[in-house]
Amino acid sequence: MLKQIPAYLRFFLKIYLSTLIIFTFLRILLFVVVFFYWGNISGLSFGLVLHAFLNGLRFDLVVLGYIFIVPFILFGISDFLKIKSKTLYNIITVYIITLVSISFLITCADIPYFLQYFTRLNTAAFAWIDDGTYMFRMIFQEFSFLIYFFLFLFLSVLSVFYIIKQKRKWFDTFKVTVSYNRIFGVISFIVILSLLLLGIRGRISFKSPIRTGTAYFCENPFLNQLGLNPVFTLASGYLKDMSDVGKKVHLMDPEKAKRMAAEFFGISNKNSVDFPFLRFEKYNDDTCRPNVVIVIMEGMSSFNLGSYGGPENITPNLKQLISQSYYFSNIYSAGIHTYNGIYSTLFSYPALYKQQPLEILQPKPHDGIANILKQKNYSAIYFTNHDSQFDNVEGFLRANGFDKIVSEDDYPGDWHRNANGIPDHKMFEFAINVLNKESQKGKPFLSVFMTSSNHKPCYLPENIDFKPVSGNEDQQMIKYSDWSIGEFVKNAAKQDWFRNTIFVFVGDHGVNLGHTYDMPLSYHHTPLVIFSPLFTDAPKEFDCLGGQIDVAPTVLGLLNISYENNTMGVDMLKYKRPFIYFCADDKIGCLDKDYYLIIRDNGVQTLFFYKNLGTKNYMEVFPQKVDSMKNYTFSMMQSTQWLIDHNKLKSH
């Protein structure tokens, strides 16, 4: 019976099945690694895990179908026509090896990506493509990333050797005449081709082929995503991004969005057509001009302060600051990337799906806190640990009000440690002298810091007063970052400008804990601490809903500076939001005080009671609440897209 199977078909089936086995192995590895890193994952059962792996088989078959269908058709046609061209077969084999190796690279890279972002690999990963040097330094300086690169090499080499071995066996059949039933061969070709096409479609249903949302079958977000194949998510995301729909926000009619957003902002009179959201923020406009220091903290989630079951003892300095400050306990980052945190904190516009604002909005002038303060005779300085060109930070900030960017080239060479440049405490140490010189110029300053030491690859400095006594590497680096902030405040307190300065501490985003929701609240919920010796009524805690987009308007309110506000941000001490919204590449989140709405671009929507981290979906129970949350979120995001499209991000 085996001899009745054409030789090309035996070769094809062996390499097809071997690739499927490796895909399955990598899915099992992802499951084990996630379980190891995140510990006990609630809601798991054998039946649900099996369902997730069966979903995974379906998505793997889709990817394998696209890889193998062209070679299979060429093999079949050449066999039917009795063409035995080793050159042709070698070319097809190289084609297979190339695509299979690329798929292994994507699937191996997906594991650390999933641990970081709690989403399968997608086109958001290409945000670093323009900073290739930094990307490669980060990968090769971090062992936990490097190990997956070596895994990719091992699997690729193993697969190549196996494919070459099977090809030689196939070629050996050329030396002998092997007869088989031609009708059986044709039927076999048609049957397998049909199965490949069915695998590509992924579903029997006539209405729609397989989609990302097909993988969602239960309330456990990890199992829902476990079934996805990252080659599928990356390719489908790329195809979507290639269209205008993928590049811009299309959530609702722009004119309707503008009307609704204006109502939400309480704009009753008709503003100009050019600037429908322009509000004149009137304050006392005191002549006293405090300095402003904004510290955007890498990966600083409220989890690190004990929320969501987080550790209670790894951020003692931040907690000490909170006890002397205005503390906003219900603040959320606009996105999950550092560029989102920088842009939304300083310019008060939200994240819009996968758009990288510092890159694509470079030609569009903004107001932003730096430009507004420059009208009041402030200078503006930005400090970063590493390359200022990364994420196009320097170009964007210099075009929008910042006078000076301090980066790795400005620090002593022996301070540099890895891809993230110099340690946080050395950046703060260097900055003290820079700010002393700035204050001597006789005018107030805005100083913005972006920390990075707790971003992988991590480097824990030696020969310093800080000595971590417990915790894993992630916790030790958070402790170090917290210590650096404490040292900065302590050293700043010794300077003349300290008594007339407002300090702001906010995370660029949170941290992925990999539990409860596939859009983890811990990745967006960040502390906002505003500290100043000028505050005579501190400490105060505010539980109002807000986001990074509200940081600048709130600080400008504390400065008593009147200005034109054309942004999506509000002064949280004057206005109360009914909801706060945010974005994670291909997902949108919206919160009120009790419920959490997640809107995914694959069509799956959920409404959770997040106060107890519940996983029951209330979409059908509270349809009016869902409509209100969606209208608020969509109108704000679509209105932002309108401002971008019409170059109205700067009001004058």
C-alpha positions in Angstrom: 0.0 0.0 0.0 2.8 2.4 0.9 4.3 2.0 -2.6 1.0 3.2 -4.1 1.7 6.6 -2.5 3.7 8.8 -4.8 7.2 9.6 -3.6 6.6 13.4 -3.6 3.6 12.9 -1.4 5.5 10.8 1.2 8.1 13.6 1.3 5.5 16.3 1.6 3.6 14.6 4.4 6.7 13.9 6.4 7.9 17.6 6.4 4.4 18.9 6.9 3.8 16.7 10.0 7.3 17.5 11.4 6.6 21.2 11.1 3.2 20.7 12.8 4.9 18.8 15.7 7.4 21.7 16.2 4.5 24.2 16.3 2.8 22.0 18.9 6.0 21.8 20.9 6.4 25.6 20.9 2.8 26.0 22.1 3.4 23.5 24.9 6.6 25.5 25.8 4.6 28.7 25.9 2.1 27.1 28.2 4.9 25.8 30.5 6.8 29.1 30.5 3.8 31.2 31.3 2.8 28.8 34.1 6.3 29.0 35.5 6.5 32.8 35.3 3.0 33.7 36.5 2.4 30.8 38.9 -1.0 29.4 39.4 -3.4 30.6 36.7 -7.0 30.5 37.8 -9.8 28.9 35.8 -7.6 26.2 34.3 -9.0 22.7 33.7 -8.0 19.8 31.5 -11.0 20.3 29.3 -10.3 24.0 28.7 -6.6 23.4 28.1 -7.3 20.7 25.6 -9.8 23.0 23.9 -7.1 25.7 23.6 -4.7 23.2 22.1 -7.3 22.0 19.6 -7.8 25.6 18.7 -4.1 25.9 18.3 -4.1 23.0 15.9 -6.6 24.8 13.7 -4.5 28.0 13.6 -1.4 25.9 13.0 -3.1 24.3 10.0 -3.9 27.7 8.6 -0.2 28.7 8.7 1.0 25.4 7.4 -1.6 25.6 4.6 -0.2 28.9 3.4 3.4 27.6 3.6 2.9 24.3 1.8 0.1 24.8 -0.7 2.3 26.3 -3.5 5.0 23.6 -3.1 2.4 20.9 -3.0 0.7 22.1 -6.2 4.0 22.3 -8.0 5.0 18.8 -6.7 1.7 17.4 -7.9 1.8 19.0 -11.3 5.4 17.9 -11.9 4.6 14.3 -10.9 1.5 14.2 -13.0 3.5 15.4 -16.0 6.4 13.0 -15.1 8.9 15.9 -14.7 11.9 14.8 -12.6 13.8 18.0 -12.3 16.1 18.1 -9.3 16.7 21.8 -9.9 13.0 22.5 -9.6 12.6 20.4 -6.5 15.7 22.0 -4.9 14.2 25.5 -5.5 10.9 24.4 -4.0 12.7 22.8 -1.0 14.7 26.0 -0.4 11.3 27.9 -0.5 9.9 25.5 2.1 13.0 25.8 4.4 12.9 29.6 4.2 9.2 29.9 5.2 9.4 27.2 7.8 12.5 28.9 9.4 10.8 32.3 9.4 7.7 30.8 11.1 10.0 29.3 13.8 11.7 32.6 14.3 8.3 34.4 14.7 7.0 31.6 17.1 10.1 31.6 19.2 10.1 35.5 19.4 6.4 35.3 20.4 7.2 33.7 23.8 9.1 36.6 25.4 6.8 39.1 23.6 3.7 37.4 25.1 5.3 37.5 28.6 5.9 41.2 28.2 2.6 42.3 26.6 0.2 39.5 27.2 -0.7 39.4 23.5 0.6 37.3 20.6 3.2 38.8 18.3 1.7 41.5 16.1 2.8 44.4 14.0 3.3 46.6 17.0 6.6 44.8 17.4 7.8 46.6 14.3 7.7 49.9 16.2 11.4 49.3 17.0 12.4 48.5 13.4 13.9 52.0 12.9 16.0 51.5 16.1 17.6 48.2 15.0 20.9 48.8 16.8 19.1 49.2 20.1 16.8 46.3 19.4 19.7 43.9 18.8 21.7 45.1 21.8 18.7 44.6 24.0 18.1 41.0 22.7 21.8 39.9 22.9 22.3 41.5 26.3 19.3 39.9 27.9 19.7 36.1 28.5 15.9 35.5 28.8 15.6 36.9 25.2 18.7 35.3 23.9 17.6 31.8 24.9 14.7 31.9 22.5 17.0 33.0 19.7 19.1 29.9 20.3 16.0 27.8 20.4 15.0 29.2 17.0 18.5 28.3 15.6 18.3 24.8 17.1 14.8 24.1 15.7 15.6 25.6 12.3 18.8 23.6 11.9 17.1 20.4 13.1 14.3 21.0 10.6 16.7 21.7 7.7 18.6 18.5 8.3 15.4 16.5 8.4 14.0 18.1 5.2 17.3 17.5 3.4 17.4 13.9 4.6 13.9 13.2 3.4 14.6 15.0 0.1 17.6 12.6 -0.6 15.4 9.6 0.1 12.9 11.1 -2.5 15.7 11.6 -5.0 16.8 8.1 -4.5 13.5 6.9 -6.0 14.6 8.6 -9.3 17.1 5.9 -9.8 14.5 3.2 -10.0 11.2 2.9 -11.8 8.4 2.9 -9.4 4.9 2.4 -10.7 1.7 3.3 -8.8 -1.9 3.7 -9.6 -2.2 7.0 -11.4 -5.9 7.3 -10.5 -5.0 6.8 -6.8 -2.3 9.4 -7.2 -4.7 12.0 -8.7 -7.3 11.3 -6.1 -4.7 11.6 -3.3 -3.6 15.0 -4.8 -7.2 16.3 -4.9 -8.0 15.1 -1.4 -4.9 16.6 0.2 -5.2 19.8 -1.8 -8.8 20.1 -0.5 -7.6 19.5 3.0 -5.0 22.2 2.7 -7.6 24.7 1.4 -9.9 23.7 4.2 -7.0 24.2 6.7 -6.3 27.7 5.3 -10.0 28.6 5.6 -10.0 27.2 9.1 -13.8 26.8 9.2 -16.5 24.9 7.4 -18.9 27.8 7.7 -19.6 29.5 4.4 -20.0 33.0 5.9 -16.5 33.6 7.3 -13.1 32.0 7.4 -11.2 31.6 10.7 -10.4 34.9 12.5 -8.5 35.8 15.6 -11.8 35.9 17.5 -12.3 32.3 16.7 -9.8 31.4 19.4 -11.8 33.0 22.1 -13.9 30.3 23.7 -13.9 30.9 27.5 -13.4 33.5 30.2 -9.7 32.7 30.7 -7.7 35.3 28.6 -4.6 33.1 28.6 -6.3 30.1 27.1 -8.1 32.2 24.6 -4.8 33.4 23.2 -2.9 30.1 23.7 -4.7 28.8 20.6 -3.5 31.5 18.3 -0.5 31.1 16.1 1.8 34.2 16.2 2.5 33.8 12.4 -1.2 34.1 11.9 -1.6 37.2 14.2 1.5 38.9 12.7 0.4 38.3 9.1 -3.2 39.2 9.6 -2.2 42.4 11.5 0.2 43.3 8.7 -2.5 42.9 6.1 -4.9 45.0 8.1 -2.2 47.7 8.7 -1.6 47.9 4.9 -5.1 49.2 4.5 -6.3 52.7 5.5 -8.5 51.0 8.1 -5.5 49.6 9.8 -3.6 52.9 9.8 -6.3 55.2 11.1 -9.0 55.0 13.7 -12.5 54.4 12.1 -14.7 53.9 15.1 -17.6 56.2 14.3 -18.6 59.0 12.0 -16.1 61.9 12.6 -18.8 64.6 12.7 -20.9 62.7 15.2 -17.7 62.0 17.2 -16.9 65.8 17.3 -20.4 66.7 18.5 -20.4 64.0 21.2 -16.9 64.9 22.4 -17.8 68.6 22.6 -20.8 67.7 24.8 -18.7 65.5 27.1 -16.3 68.4 27.5 -19.2 70.6 28.4 -18.8 72.9 25.4 -22.3 74.2 24.9 -21.5 77.1 22.5 -20.4 76.4 19.0 -16.7 76.7 18.7 -14.9 77.4 15.5 -15.0 74.8 12.8 -11.2 74.5 13.1 -11.0 73.9 16.8 -14.2 72.3 18.1 -12.7 71.3 21.4 -10.9 74.5 22.3 -11.4 75.5 25.9 -9.9 78.5 27.6 -8.7 77.4 31.0 -8.9 80.4 33.3 -6.8 80.5 36.4 -5.4 83.2 38.7 -2.3 83.3 36.6 -0.1 84.2 39.6 3.3 85.7 38.8 4.9 83.0 41.0 6.3 80.4 38.6 7.3 77.1 40.2 9.6 74.8 38.4 8.1 71.5 37.2 9.9 68.2 37.3 8.1 65.2 35.6 9.5 61.8 36.1 8.0 59.2 33.8 8.9 55.9 35.4 9.5 52.8 33.2 7.0 50.0 33.9 5.8 51.5 37.2 2.4 49.8 37.8 0.2 50.3 40.8 0.8 46.6 41.2 4.3 47.6 42.5 2.5 49.5 45.3 0.4 46.5 46.4 -2.6 46.7 44.0 -3.9 43.5 42.4 -2.1 41.4 45.0 1.2 43.0 44.4 4.1 43.1 46.8 3.8 45.6 49.6 7.5 46.3 50.3 9.3 47.0 47.0 8.5 50.8 46.6 9.1 52.3 50.1 10.3 55.6 48.6 7.3 56.1 46.4 5.0 55.3 49.3 6.9 57.8 51.5 6.3 60.4 48.8 2.6 59.5 48.6 2.4 60.2 52.3 3.5 63.8 51.6 1.8 64.4 48.3 -1.3 64.7 46.2 -1.9 61.1 45.2 -4.2 60.1 42.4 -5.1 56.5 42.9 -7.2 55.9 39.8 -4.9 56.8 36.9 -4.3 54.8 33.7 -1.7 54.9 31.0 -2.8 55.7 27.5 -1.1 52.6 26.0 1.4 49.9 26.7 4.5 51.4 25.1 7.0 53.9 26.4 6.3 56.2 23.4 2.6 56.2 24.4 3.6 57.3 27.9 5.8 60.1 26.8 3.4 61.4 24.2 0.2 61.2 26.2 1.8 62.6 29.4 3.4 65.6 27.7 0.9 66.3 25.0 -2.5 65.1 26.4 -3.7 63.0 23.4 -4.6 59.3 23.7 -3.0 56.3 22.1 -4.7 55.2 18.9 -4.3 51.5 18.3 -0.8 50.8 16.9 0.0 54.3 15.8 3.4 55.5 16.9 2.8 59.2 17.5 6.4 60.3 17.9 7.1 58.9 14.4 4.0 59.6 12.4 3.1 62.9 13.9 6.6 64.5 13.7 5.5 67.0 10.9 2.4 68.1 12.9 3.0 70.8 15.5 1.6 70.4 19.0 1.0 72.6 21.9 2.0 70.4 24.8 3.1 71.4 28.3 6.5 72.5 27.1 5.2 75.0 24.5 2.6 76.3 26.9 5.2 76.9 29.6 7.5 78.5 27.1 4.9 81.3 26.7 5.5 81.9 30.4 9.3 82.1 30.0 10.1 78.5 31.1 12.9 76.5 29.7 12.4 72.8 28.9 14.9 69.9 29.3 14.4 66.2 28.7 16.6 63.6 30.3 17.0 60.0 29.1 19.4 57.2 30.0 20.1 56.1 26.5 20.0 57.0 22.8 17.7 60.1 22.4 16.9 59.0 18.8 15.2 55.9 20.0 11.4 56.1 19.2 12.2 59.5 17.5 12.0 61.1 21.0 14.6 63.9 20.4 13.3 64.9 17.0 9.7 65.1 18.2 10.4 66.9 21.5 12.7 69.4 19.9 10.0 70.2 17.4 7.5 70.8 20.2 9.0 73.1 22.8 12.0 71.3 24.4 15.2 73.3 24.4 17.7 70.6 25.4 17.8 66.8 25.3 20.3 65.1 27.6 21.1 61.6 26.5 23.8 58.9 26.6 26.3 61.0 24.7 26.2 63.7 27.4 27.2 61.3 30.3 30.7 60.2 31.1 31.6 57.1 28.9 32.4 54.9 31.9 28.8 55.2 33.2 27.4 53.2 30.3 26.4 49.7 31.1 24.1 48.1 28.5 21.6 48.9 25.8 19.6 51.0 28.2 22.6 53.3 28.7 23.4 54.5 32.2 21.7 53.5 35.5 18.8 55.7 36.7 20.6 57.0 39.8 23.5 58.3 37.6 21.0 60.1 35.3 19.5 61.8 38.3 22.9 62.6 39.8 24.0 64.2 36.5 20.7 66.1 36.3 21.1 67.9 39.6 24.1 69.8 38.3 22.3 70.6 35.0 19.2 71.9 36.8 21.4 74.0 39.2 22.9 75.7 36.2 19.4 76.1 34.7 18.0 77.7 37.8 20.8 80.2 37.9 19.5 81.7 34.7 16.7 83.4 36.6 13.8 81.7 35.0 11.7 78.6 35.8 12.3 75.3 34.1 10.4 72.2 33.0 12.4 69.1 33.4 11.2 65.7 32.2 12.9 62.4 33.0 12.3 59.0 31.4 13.8 56.2 33.5 14.7 52.8 32.0 16.8 50.7 34.4 14.0 48.2 35.1 13.6 47.6 31.4 15.3 44.5 30.1 18.2 44.0 29.7 18.6 44.8 33.4 21.7 46.0 35.1 21.8 46.3 38.9 24.6 48.8 39.8 27.3 47.7 42.2 29.1 49.8 44.8 26.0 51.8 45.8 24.2 52.1 49.1 21.2 50.1 47.7 21.5 46.3 48.3 18.5 44.2 47.4 18.0 41.5 50.0 15.2 39.5 48.4 13.0 39.1 45.4 13.4 38.0 41.8 15.3 40.2 39.2 12.1 42.1 38.3 11.4 43.0 41.9 15.0 43.9 42.6 15.1 46.3 39.7 11.8 47.9 40.8 13.4 48.3 44.3 16.5 49.9 42.6 14.3 52.2 40.6 12.4 53.2 43.7 15.7 53.8 45.6 16.9 56.0 42.7 13.8 58.1 42.9 14.3 58.5 46.7 17.9 59.5 46.2 16.9 62.0 43.6 14.3 63.7 45.8 16.8 63.7 48.8 19.5 65.3 46.7 17.1 67.8 45.1 16.0 68.9 48.6 19.5 70.2 49.1 19.2 72.6 46.2 17.9 76.2 46.2 15.3 75.5 43.5 13.7 72.6 45.4 11.4 74.8 47.6 9.8 76.3 44.4 9.3 73.1 42.5 6.4 70.7 41.7 7.5 67.1 41.2 5.3 64.7 39.2 5.8 60.9 39.2 3.9 58.7 36.8 4.5 55.4 35.0 4.9 55.2 31.2 2.8 52.1 31.5 2.3 49.3 34.0 3.4 45.7 34.1 1.9 42.6 32.6 0.9 40.1 35.3 -0.7 37.7 32.9 -3.9 37.1 34.9 -7.6 37.7 34.8 -7.9 39.9 31.7 -6.2 39.7 28.3 -5.9 43.5 28.6 -4.4 43.5 32.1 -5.4 46.4 34.3 -2.0 46.2 35.9 -0.5 47.2 32.5 -2.4 50.5 32.6 -3.0 51.3 36.2 -0.2 53.5 37.3 0.4 55.7 40.3 0.4 59.5 39.9 2.2 61.3 42.7 2.4 65.1 42.7 4.7 66.4 45.4 5.8 69.9 46.3 7.1 71.8 49.3 4.6 74.4 48.1 1.6 72.2 49.0 0.4 73.2 52.5 -2.6 70.8 52.5 -0.8 67.6 51.6 -1.2 64.7 51.8 -4.4 64.3 49.8 -5.7 61.3 47.9 -8.0 61.7 44.9 -9.8 58.7 43.5 -11.2 60.4 40.4 -10.8 58.6 37.1 -8.0 60.0 35.0 -5.2 59.1 32.7 -1.8 60.3 31.5 -3.7 62.6 29.1 -4.8 64.5 32.2 -1.4 65.0 33.8 -0.4 68.2 31.9 -3.7 70.0 32.4 -3.7 69.1 36.1 -0.2 70.4 36.5 -0.9 73.6 34.6 -3.9 74.1 36.9 -1.7 73.7 40.0 0.6 76.4 38.4 -2.4 78.7 38.1 -1.5 79.3 34.4 -4.3 80.3 32.0 -4.0 78.7 28.6 -6.0 77.4 25.6 -6.7 73.7 26.0 -7.2 71.9 22.6 -6.5 68.4 23.9 -8.4 65.4 25.2 -7.0 66.0 28.7 -8.7 67.8 31.6 -7.6 69.2 35.0 -8.7 66.5 37.4 -9.0 68.9 40.2 -11.7 70.8 38.3 -13.4 68.3 36.1 -14.6 64.7 36.8 -14.6 62.1 34.1 -17.4 59.5 33.9 -15.0 57.1 32.2 -11.3 56.7 31.4 -10.2 55.0 28.2 -6.9 53.5 27.0 -5.5 51.3 24.2 -3.2 48.3 23.8 -2.3 48.1 20.1 -5.4 46.1 18.9 -7.6 46.4 22.0 -9.4 49.3 23.6 -10.3 49.5 27.3 -12.8 51.8 29.1 -13.4 52.0 32.9 -15.9 53.6 35.2 -15.7 53.1 38.9 -16.9 49.5 38.8 -16.9 48.1 35.3 -14.3 47.4 32.7 -15.2 47.3 29.0 -12.7 45.6 26.6 -13.2 46.1 22.8 -11.0 43.9 20.6 -10.5 44.4 16.9 -11.4 40.8 16.3 -15.0 41.6 17.3 -15.0 40.1 20.8 -16.3 42.5 23.5 -16.6 42.0 27.2 -17.8 43.9 30.2 -16.4 42.9 33.6 -17.0 43.9 37.2 -13.3 44.6 37.8 -13.5 45.6 41.5 -13.3 42.0 42.5 -11.5 41.0 39.2 -14.6 39.2 38.1 -14.7 37.4 34.8 -18.4 37.2 34.2 -19.4 39.0 31.0 -22.1 41.6 31.6 -22.4 42.8 28.0 -26.0 41.7 27.7 -26.9 42.6 31.3 -26.0 46.3 31.0 -26.4 47.3 27.3 -27.0 51.0 28.1 -23.8 51.1 30.2 -21.9 49.5 27.3 -23.3 52.1 24.8 -22.4 55.0 27.1 -18.8 53.7 27.5 -18.4 53.0 23.8 -19.8 56.4 22.8 -17.5 58.2 25.2 -14.4 56.3 24.2 -15.0 56.2 20.5 -15.9 59.9 20.3 -12.7 60.9 22.0 -10.5 58.6 19.9 -12.2 59.5 16.6 -12.0 63.2 17.5 -8.3 62.8 18.1 -8.0 61.2 14.7 -9.9 64.1 13.2 -7.5 66.6 14.8 -4.6 64.6 13.4 -6.0 64.4 9.9 -6.7 68.1 9.8 -3.5 69.2 11.4 -5.3 70.8 14.4 -3.1 69.6 17.2 -1.8 73.1 17.9 -4.4 75.7 18.6 -2.4 78.7 17.4 
